[in-house]
Amino acid sequence: MQPTIISPRLRERIASNNLLSALKPEDLAIVAPSLQEWEGDAGARLYQPGDEVRFVYFPCGPSLVSFVVELEDGLTVETALIGREGAVGGIVSQGRLPAFARSEVQFPGPFLRLSTADLEEFETRSPSLRHLFARYADCMLAQVFQSVACNAVHTIEQRTVKWLLAAIDRTGDHDVPLTQEQLAAMMGVGRSYVSRVIQTLKRRHLLETRRGGVRVRDLDRLEALSCGCNDALRRHFDQVLAGVYPTLEESSAQKAEAGGKRPGSRMKA
């Protein structure tokens, strides 16, 4: 059997998604020829509720996607944030099933995608591939559980800080290109509540506002205000899929290699 030849460009993309990087060499050889490159712009919607899920999307590098549920009264709430640690789409579904929530690109960037039909076939050929993605589905479900608990009991300040920290961990960038209106929509609260939190953090010199987003100035002090939900999720990932959940240092190094902004650190920016 001829060995699978993976181009340097594709190998670089695969290396910037931790879930794909965790594949065994023999499983990567099965999957790689069917991976397609795709660019996601900010605000692009991968799926709307009811859409047929035809592709699994793997965010690469700084790309981020949110799962958002829209309620009957028009309010929206984010239930999961997916970055380089995972995938969006029918990761364990059998057949092309309809999407339940809206999946929307929050941070633009590169993706790899794979048709759900191909993935289903590959999983029948490789138990280890099927098991890896099943374990990832468990981790994603854990994130939804944690999000439900966080939204129910933690303050708007804690939830805002949690989101900022989750974004920075995945991208390695202290600049978070989200408006207060977008952040409020994801948390299901009025913009005025988020605005008050941002202004409080700004007065304490933890962040500064910029056109179209915020920049975190003191990551250590910001972490002290967090509710700990990100840490709980990271611990679960480490138990179920060791090495897949991104660290800030890993994301920063990958960003620096790609010629991005200067690496971040868990020190004052």
Residue frames as qw, qx, qy, qz and C-alpha x, y, z in Angstrom:
[[0.000, 0.887, 0.461, 0.000, 0.00, 0.00, 0.00],
 [0.407, 0.508, -0.022, 0.759, 1.38, 3.38, -1.04],
 [0.305, -0.420, -0.475, 0.710, 2.01, 5.80, 1.88],
 [0.105, 0.899, 0.421, 0.064, -0.22, 8.87, 1.97],
 [0.456, 0.145, -0.002, 0.878, 1.62, 12.02, 0.88],
 [0.145, -0.874, -0.422, 0.190, 0.51, 15.11, 2.81],
 [0.407, 0.689, 0.019, 0.600, 1.61, 18.46, 1.41],
 [0.382, -0.021, -0.431, 0.817, 3.58, 20.80, 3.72],
 [0.249, -0.273, -0.040, -0.928, 0.73, 23.33, 3.57],
 [0.733, -0.357, -0.405, -0.414, -1.89, 20.77, 4.63],
 [0.703, -0.160, -0.562, 0.406, 0.41, 19.37, 7.31],
 [0.155, 0.139, -0.296, 0.932, 0.81, 22.89, 8.71],
 [0.508, -0.325, -0.170, -0.780, -2.98, 23.32, 8.81],
 [0.799, -0.272, -0.530, -0.081, -3.42, 19.96, 10.52],
 [0.544, -0.019, -0.516, 0.662, -0.80, 20.92, 13.11],
 [0.071, -0.180, 0.194, -0.962, -2.82, 24.04, 13.99],
 [0.725, -0.313, -0.143, -0.597, -5.85, 21.98, 15.05],
 [0.238, -0.457, 0.792, -0.326, -5.17, 19.93, 18.17],
 [0.819, 0.076, 0.432, -0.369, -7.89, 17.36, 17.53],
 [0.820, 0.543, -0.170, -0.068, -6.53, 16.49, 14.10],
 [0.204, 0.694, -0.650, 0.233, -3.00, 16.53, 15.49],
 [0.541, -0.343, 0.670, -0.375, -4.06, 13.89, 18.02],
 [0.916, 0.268, -0.059, -0.292, -4.88, 11.39, 15.27],
 [0.748, -0.288, 0.536, 0.264, -2.73, 8.31, 15.01],
 [0.029, -0.471, 0.582, 0.662, -0.55, 8.32, 11.86],
 [0.131, 0.167, 0.924, 0.318, -2.62, 5.55, 10.30],
 [0.145, 0.725, 0.632, -0.233, -5.85, 7.48, 10.97],
 [0.026, 0.741, -0.121, -0.661, -4.38, 10.70, 9.63],
 [0.127, -0.203, 0.775, 0.584, -3.46, 8.83, 6.47],
 [0.152, 0.494, 0.850, 0.105, -7.14, 7.93, 6.06],
 [0.031, 0.831, 0.434, -0.346, -8.50, 11.40, 6.78],
 [0.245, -0.558, 0.210, 0.764, -5.94, 13.76, 5.20],
 [0.207, 0.093, 0.677, 0.700, -6.72, 13.18, 1.50],
 [0.057, -0.656, -0.698, -0.280, -10.36, 14.23, 2.07],
 [0.258, -0.665, -0.317, 0.625, -9.67, 17.39, 4.10],
 [0.330, 0.708, 0.340, 0.524, -10.61, 20.66, 2.37],
 [0.298, -0.139, -0.230, 0.916, -9.27, 24.12, 3.19],
 [0.079, -0.780, -0.539, -0.308, -11.88, 26.76, 4.00],
 [0.223, 0.140, -0.258, 0.930, -11.64, 30.39, 5.16],
 [0.230, -0.700, -0.674, 0.047, -14.16, 31.68, 7.67],
 [0.080, 0.490, -0.020, 0.868, -14.95, 35.40, 7.88],
 [0.028, 0.119, 0.640, -0.759, -16.16, 36.94, 11.14],
 [0.512, 0.242, 0.230, -0.792, -19.92, 36.49, 11.36],
 [0.483, 0.186, -0.722, -0.459, -20.04, 33.66, 8.82],
 [0.736, -0.162, 0.418, -0.508, -22.64, 31.07, 9.81],
 [0.002, 0.256, -0.948, -0.191, -21.68, 27.47, 9.34],
 [0.191, -0.351, -0.899, -0.177, -25.14, 26.20, 10.22],
 [0.413, -0.241, 0.102, -0.873, -28.55, 27.56, 11.09],
 [0.483, 0.006, 0.768, -0.420, -31.06, 25.51, 13.10],
 [0.769, 0.418, 0.359, -0.325, -32.58, 22.89, 10.83],
 [0.419, 0.709, -0.498, -0.272, -29.77, 22.99, 8.26],
 [0.994, 0.057, -0.075, 0.053, -28.48, 19.65, 7.08],
 [0.407, -0.764, 0.466, 0.180, -25.03, 19.09, 8.59],
 [0.867, 0.495, -0.063, 0.020, -22.96, 18.18, 5.55],
 [0.564, 0.537, -0.421, 0.465, -19.48, 19.09, 6.81],
 [0.695, -0.616, -0.182, 0.322, -17.40, 18.89, 9.97],
 [0.284, 0.861, -0.157, 0.392, -15.29, 22.05, 10.39],
 [0.780, -0.327, -0.212, 0.489, -11.96, 22.04, 12.23],
 [0.004, -0.997, 0.057, -0.046, -10.88, 25.55, 13.34],
 [0.813, 0.151, -0.125, 0.548, -7.17, 26.13, 12.80],
 [0.366, 0.225, -0.193, 0.882, -4.92, 28.52, 14.71],
 [0.049, 0.082, 0.382, -0.919, -6.85, 31.57, 15.96],
 [0.400, -0.239, -0.533, -0.706, -10.22, 30.70, 14.37],
 [0.145, 0.100, 0.777, -0.604, -13.13, 30.54, 16.82],
 [0.375, -0.299, -0.634, -0.607, -16.73, 29.39, 16.41],
 [0.304, -0.058, 0.595, -0.742, -19.65, 29.80, 18.82],
 [0.177, -0.399, -0.875, -0.212, -22.71, 27.60, 19.19],
 [0.176, 0.003, 0.229, -0.957, -25.58, 30.00, 19.79],
 [0.006, -0.475, -0.880, -0.009, -29.17, 29.17, 20.76],
 [0.157, -0.184, -0.118, -0.963, -31.84, 31.69, 19.81],
 [0.099, 0.320, 0.829, -0.448, -34.88, 31.76, 22.09],
 [0.161, 0.656, 0.707, 0.211, -38.48, 32.55, 21.18],
 [0.097, -0.921, -0.242, 0.288, -38.23, 36.12, 22.50],
 [0.502, 0.832, -0.102, 0.211, -35.25, 36.82, 20.24],
 [0.384, -0.796, 0.467, -0.021, -32.57, 36.59, 22.94],
 [0.818, 0.380, -0.424, 0.083, -29.49, 34.59, 22.06],
 [0.617, -0.674, 0.400, -0.073, -27.18, 32.65, 24.38],
 [0.466, 0.555, -0.688, -0.023, -23.84, 31.06, 23.58],
 [0.919, -0.319, 0.106, -0.207, -23.58, 27.45, 24.75],
 [0.866, -0.188, 0.261, 0.383, -20.10, 26.51, 23.54],
 [0.182, 0.895, -0.329, -0.240, -16.95, 28.11, 22.13],
 [0.935, 0.072, 0.273, 0.213, -14.89, 25.96, 19.78],
 [0.105, 0.877, -0.406, -0.234, -11.34, 26.71, 18.71],
 [0.417, 0.560, -0.708, -0.107, -8.26, 24.77, 17.72],
 [0.312, -0.253, 0.859, -0.318, -9.08, 22.08, 20.30],
 [0.515, 0.246, 0.764, -0.299, -12.05, 20.73, 18.43],
 [0.049, 0.138, 0.752, 0.643, -14.53, 20.55, 15.61],
 [0.432, 0.287, 0.275, -0.810, -17.98, 21.81, 14.63],
 [0.599, 0.221, -0.502, -0.584, -20.52, 19.54, 12.96],
 [0.931, -0.131, -0.072, -0.332, -21.59, 15.90, 12.98],
 [0.035, 0.642, -0.754, 0.132, -18.53, 14.56, 14.75],
 [0.211, -0.098, 0.957, -0.174, -20.29, 11.38, 15.96],
 [0.653, 0.319, 0.229, -0.648, -23.67, 11.57, 14.17],
 [0.413, 0.077, 0.860, 0.289, -24.73, 8.71, 11.94],
 [0.277, 0.651, 0.632, 0.317, -26.11, 10.27, 8.78],
 [0.159, 0.273, 0.074, 0.946, -26.75, 13.88, 7.81],
 [0.231, -0.645, -0.689, 0.234, -28.85, 15.18, 10.66],
 [0.057, 0.858, 0.203, 0.469, -30.25, 18.72, 11.10],
 [0.321, 0.228, -0.430, 0.812, -28.37, 21.28, 13.16],
 [0.337, -0.685, -0.623, 0.167, -29.99, 22.31, 16.44],
 [0.263, -0.814, -0.104, 0.507, -28.11, 25.54, 17.21],
 [0.460, 0.880, -0.080, 0.084, -26.57, 28.27, 15.11],
 [0.768, -0.302, 0.143, 0.546, -22.82, 27.95, 14.64],
 [0.259, 0.957, 0.065, 0.113, -21.13, 31.25, 13.86],
 [0.702, 0.214, -0.174, 0.656, -17.52, 32.30, 13.27],
 [0.348, -0.902, -0.162, 0.196, -16.44, 34.73, 16.01],
 [0.260, -0.725, 0.439, 0.462, -12.75, 35.09, 15.12],
 [0.761, 0.596, -0.131, -0.219, -11.94, 34.78, 11.40],
 [0.227, -0.618, 0.736, 0.156, -9.29, 32.47, 10.09],
 [0.427, 0.291, -0.782, -0.349, -8.49, 29.17, 8.40],
 [0.786, -0.111, 0.451, -0.409, -10.44, 25.95, 8.78],
 [0.121, 0.175, -0.922, -0.323, -10.20, 22.42, 7.48],
 [0.702, 0.063, 0.261, -0.659, -13.42, 20.64, 6.71],
 [0.023, -0.110, 0.980, 0.161, -14.47, 17.08, 6.02],
 [0.582, -0.163, -0.393, -0.693, -17.79, 15.84, 4.65],
 [0.619, -0.276, 0.536, -0.503, -19.89, 13.99, 7.22],
 [0.943, 0.236, -0.066, -0.224, -20.38, 11.20, 4.68],
 [0.591, 0.520, -0.556, 0.266, -16.61, 10.70, 4.47],
 [0.180, -0.489, 0.645, -0.558, -16.21, 10.88, 8.22],
 [0.840, -0.110, 0.278, -0.452, -18.90, 8.25, 8.75],
 [0.904, 0.342, -0.257, -0.006, -17.13, 5.93, 6.33],
 [0.347, 0.575, -0.606, 0.426, -13.74, 6.54, 7.96],
 [0.451, -0.423, 0.544, -0.567, -15.13, 5.79, 11.41],
 [0.958, 0.029, 0.093, -0.269, -16.40, 2.41, 10.22],
 [0.785, 0.459, -0.357, 0.214, -12.90, 1.64, 8.97],
 [0.403, 0.350, -0.554, 0.639, -11.03, 2.77, 12.10],
 [0.571, -0.639, -0.512, 0.054, -12.22, 2.10, 15.67],
 [0.511, -0.314, -0.221, 0.769, -9.45, 4.35, 17.05],
 [0.033, 0.220, 0.241, 0.945, -10.69, 7.27, 14.94],
 [0.457, -0.560, -0.531, -0.441, -14.25, 6.65, 16.09],
 [0.631, -0.524, -0.459, 0.341, -13.18, 6.47, 19.73],
 [0.369, -0.081, -0.087, 0.922, -11.14, 9.69, 19.55],
 [0.163, -0.320, -0.291, -0.887, -14.05, 11.68, 18.15],
 [0.579, -0.561, -0.562, -0.184, -16.44, 10.10, 20.65],
 [0.561, -0.402, -0.374, 0.620, -14.17, 11.26, 23.47],
 [0.139, 0.074, 0.079, 0.984, -14.11, 14.74, 21.96],
 [0.372, -0.497, -0.498, -0.606, -17.93, 14.73, 21.82],
 [0.609, -0.546, -0.524, 0.240, -17.89, 13.96, 25.57],
 [0.405, -0.227, -0.156, 0.872, -15.64, 16.98, 26.16],
 [0.077, -0.264, -0.308, -0.911, -17.90, 19.23, 24.09],
 [0.516, -0.577, -0.568, -0.280, -20.93, 18.04, 26.05],
 [0.566, -0.433, -0.409, 0.569, -19.03, 18.86, 29.24],
 [0.190, 0.023, 0.050, 0.980, -18.54, 22.40, 27.93],
 [0.339, -0.457, -0.463, -0.680, -22.29, 22.74, 27.36],
 [0.617, -0.548, -0.551, 0.124, -22.98, 21.47, 30.90],
 [0.474, -0.285, -0.240, 0.798, -20.47, 23.94, 32.33],
 [0.019, 0.217, 0.252, 0.943, -21.95, 26.78, 30.26],
 [0.456, -0.575, -0.549, -0.401, -25.47, 26.05, 31.52],
 [0.613, -0.542, -0.430, 0.381, -24.27, 26.11, 35.14],
 [0.380, -0.105, -0.030, 0.918, -22.21, 29.26, 34.57],
 [0.119, -0.375, -0.374, -0.840, -25.07, 31.13, 32.91],
 [0.528, -0.599, -0.563, -0.213, -27.39, 30.17, 35.78],
 [0.647, -0.663, -0.287, 0.244, -25.35, 31.15, 38.82],
 [0.578, -0.193, 0.016, 0.792, -22.36, 33.33, 37.93],
 [0.052, 0.789, 0.172, -0.588, -22.36, 37.09, 37.61],
 [0.608, 0.786, 0.103, 0.038, -22.19, 38.95, 34.33],
 [0.031, -0.871, 0.490, 0.032, -18.68, 40.10, 35.28],
 [0.589, -0.331, 0.735, 0.061, -17.53, 36.52, 35.86],
 [0.752, 0.424, 0.502, 0.046, -19.08, 35.35, 32.59],
 [0.390, 0.913, -0.114, -0.030, -17.51, 38.22, 30.67],
 [0.209, -0.739, 0.639, 0.044, -14.09, 37.46, 32.10],
 [0.734, -0.042, 0.677, 0.024, -14.56, 33.74, 31.41],
 [0.713, 0.648, 0.266, 0.031, -15.26, 34.45, 27.74],
 [0.195, 0.921, -0.337, -0.006, -12.26, 36.77, 27.37],
 [0.416, -0.564, 0.713, 0.019, -9.93, 34.23, 28.96],
 [0.789, 0.196, 0.582, 0.013, -11.28, 31.38, 26.82],
 [0.591, 0.805, 0.052, 0.021, -10.70, 33.42, 23.67],
 [0.003, 0.865, -0.502, 0.014, -7.15, 34.39, 24.71],
 [0.653, -0.317, 0.688, 0.017, -6.24, 30.79, 25.58],
 [0.782, 0.377, 0.491, 0.072, -7.27, 29.63, 22.13],
 [0.524, 0.829, 0.078, 0.180, -5.80, 32.46, 20.06],
 [0.713, -0.171, -0.074, 0.675, -2.76, 33.58, 22.06],
 [0.196, 0.454, 0.168, 0.853, -3.77, 37.18, 21.38],
 [0.135, -0.378, -0.561, 0.724, -4.65, 39.79, 24.01],
 [0.284, 0.164, -0.173, -0.929, -6.70, 41.69, 21.43],
 [0.272, 0.342, 0.891, -0.122, -10.28, 40.39, 21.42],
 [0.080, 0.012, -0.383, -0.920, -12.12, 41.72, 18.34],
 [0.165, -0.541, -0.816, -0.123, -15.64, 41.59, 19.75],
 [0.151, -0.467, -0.015, -0.871, -17.91, 44.55, 20.37],
 [0.214, -0.037, 0.691, -0.689, -19.82, 44.92, 23.61],
 [0.699, 0.171, -0.007, -0.694, -23.03, 44.36, 21.66],
 [0.702, 0.242, -0.647, -0.174, -21.76, 41.04, 20.32],
 [0.211, 0.170, -0.842, 0.466, -20.60, 39.94, 23.75],
 [0.436, 0.027, 0.446, -0.781, -23.96, 40.85, 25.29],
 [0.761, 0.195, -0.275, -0.554, -25.81, 38.91, 22.58],
 [0.581, 0.214, -0.783, 0.051, -23.76, 35.80, 23.27],
 [0.111, 0.030, -0.794, 0.597, -24.41, 36.01, 27.00],
 [0.238, -0.562, -0.750, -0.255, -28.13, 36.73, 26.60],
 [0.275, -0.647, -0.409, 0.582, -28.03, 40.03, 28.51],
 [0.235, 0.951, 0.203, 0.000, -28.59, 43.67, 27.68],
 [0.614, 0.516, -0.129, 0.583, -25.69, 45.66, 26.23],
 [0.202, -0.830, 0.168, -0.491, -25.85, 48.11, 29.15],
 [0.853, -0.501, 0.146, -0.020, -24.89, 45.33, 31.60],
 [0.868, 0.132, 0.083, 0.472, -21.84, 44.34, 29.59],
 [0.287, 0.761, -0.041, 0.580, -20.92, 47.98, 29.07],
 [0.478, -0.808, 0.179, -0.293, -20.86, 48.57, 32.84],
 [0.918, -0.285, 0.184, 0.207, -18.64, 45.51, 33.34],
 [0.716, 0.423, 0.073, 0.551, -16.23, 46.59, 30.61],
 [0.033, 0.844, -0.092, 0.528, -16.01, 50.12, 32.01],
 [0.704, -0.677, 0.183, -0.110, -15.32, 48.74, 35.50],
 [0.906, -0.055, 0.188, 0.375, -12.52, 46.53, 34.19],
 [0.485, 0.661, 0.044, 0.571, -11.19, 49.48, 32.23],
 [0.261, -0.879, 0.139, -0.373, -11.09, 51.72, 35.32],
 [0.800, -0.522, 0.292, 0.047, -9.14, 49.00, 37.12],
 [0.147, 0.748, -0.586, -0.274, -6.61, 49.00, 34.24],
 [0.673, -0.075, 0.736, 0.008, -7.32, 45.35, 33.39],
 [0.526, 0.385, 0.629, 0.424, -8.25, 46.11, 29.80],
 [0.057, 0.447, -0.083, -0.889, -8.70, 48.94, 27.37],
 [0.608, 0.583, 0.507, -0.183, -11.37, 49.44, 24.75],
 [0.172, -0.292, 0.553, 0.761, -10.55, 49.78, 21.09],
 [0.568, 0.325, -0.175, -0.736, -12.63, 50.24, 18.01],
 [0.792, 0.167, -0.472, -0.350, -14.39, 46.93, 17.43],
 [0.844, -0.117, -0.502, 0.145, -13.05, 45.18, 20.53],
 [0.504, -0.836, 0.191, -0.101, -10.97, 45.22, 23.69],
 [0.600, 0.469, -0.564, 0.318, -7.36, 44.59, 24.61],
 [0.800, -0.565, -0.194, 0.060, -6.49, 42.80, 27.85],
 [0.164, 0.829, -0.388, 0.367, -3.73, 44.60, 29.74],
 [0.194, -0.471, 0.759, -0.405, -3.31, 42.48, 32.90],
 [0.689, -0.011, -0.646, -0.327, -4.11, 38.83, 32.39],
 [0.367, -0.017, -0.819, 0.442, -3.13, 37.66, 35.87],
 [0.177, 0.119, 0.465, -0.859, -5.45, 40.08, 37.64],
 [0.605, 0.075, -0.294, -0.736, -8.23, 39.37, 35.17],
 [0.570, 0.006, -0.819, -0.063, -7.93, 35.66, 35.90],
 [0.089, -0.038, -0.739, 0.667, -8.45, 36.38, 39.59],
 [0.448, 0.148, 0.192, -0.861, -11.97, 37.57, 38.73],
 [0.503, 0.099, -0.711, -0.482, -12.87, 34.47, 36.75],
 [0.798, -0.260, 0.136, -0.526, -15.44, 31.95, 37.94],
 [0.385, -0.400, 0.832, -0.012, -13.17, 28.96, 37.31],
 [0.838, 0.342, 0.299, -0.301, -15.36, 27.37, 34.64],
 [0.579, 0.693, -0.420, -0.087, -12.55, 27.43, 32.08],
 [0.075, -0.531, 0.819, -0.203, -10.26, 25.62, 34.52],
 [0.694, 0.010, 0.629, -0.350, -12.89, 22.94, 35.15],
 [0.810, 0.542, 0.026, -0.223, -13.28, 22.37, 31.42],
 [0.341, 0.713, -0.612, 0.032, -9.52, 22.23, 30.89],
 [0.375, -0.369, 0.809, -0.262, -9.19, 19.60, 33.63],
 [0.812, 0.238, 0.448, -0.289, -11.84, 17.45, 31.94],
 [0.666, 0.690, -0.257, -0.115, -10.13, 17.75, 28.57],
 [0.079, 0.659, -0.735, 0.138, -6.82, 16.77, 30.14],
 [0.566, -0.165, 0.755, -0.285, -8.40, 13.67, 31.67],
 [0.780, 0.404, 0.431, -0.207, -10.26, 12.59, 28.52],
 [0.715, 0.630, 0.096, 0.286, -8.08, 13.99, 25.72],
 [0.570, -0.639, 0.089, 0.509, -4.71, 14.88, 27.19],
 [0.406, -0.263, 0.380, 0.788, -2.95, 17.65, 25.30],
 [0.231, 0.541, 0.649, 0.483, -5.89, 18.67, 23.11],
 [0.127, -0.935, -0.322, 0.079, -7.18, 21.69, 25.08],
 [0.521, 0.618, -0.097, 0.581, -4.99, 24.64, 24.03],
 [0.522, -0.578, -0.231, 0.583, -2.65, 26.44, 26.39],
 [0.126, 0.967, 0.025, -0.220, -1.93, 30.12, 25.99],
 [0.328, -0.632, 0.566, 0.416, 1.75, 29.38, 25.41],
 [0.523, 0.151, 0.770, 0.332, 0.95, 26.91, 22.62],
 [0.356, 0.815, 0.455, 0.046, -1.45, 29.31, 20.90],
 [0.074, -0.933, 0.167, 0.310, 1.02, 32.18, 21.21],
 [0.429, -0.407, 0.673, 0.444, 3.86, 30.15, 19.73],
 [0.493, 0.403, 0.719, 0.277, 1.70, 29.01, 16.83],
 [0.211, 0.937, 0.264, -0.092, 0.60, 32.57, 16.20],
 [0.219, -0.810, 0.370, 0.398, 4.19, 33.82, 16.26],
 [0.509, -0.103, 0.744, 0.420, 5.27, 31.14, 13.77],
 [0.399, 0.638, 0.625, 0.210, 2.48, 32.29, 11.46],
 [0.308, 0.244, 0.126, 0.911, 3.82, 35.85, 11.56],
 [0.266, -0.787, -0.502, -0.240, 1.03, 37.19, 13.78],
 [0.205, -0.870, 0.156, -0.420, 1.19, 39.64, 16.66],
 [0.131, 0.517, -0.746, 0.399, 3.70, 39.24, 19.42],
 [0.536, -0.204, -0.818, 0.052, 3.26, 36.19, 21.64],
 [0.510, -0.686, -0.006, -0.519, 1.14, 36.57, 24.76],
 [0.411, 0.129, -0.792, 0.432, 1.99, 35.33, 28.20],
 [0.512, -0.684, -0.516, -0.056, 0.31, 34.97, 31.52],
 [0.422, -0.298, -0.210, 0.830, 2.01, 38.17, 32.56],
 [0.151, 0.767, 0.227, -0.580, 1.06, 41.78, 32.22],
 [0.615, 0.516, 0.434, 0.409, 0.60, 42.75, 28.60]]
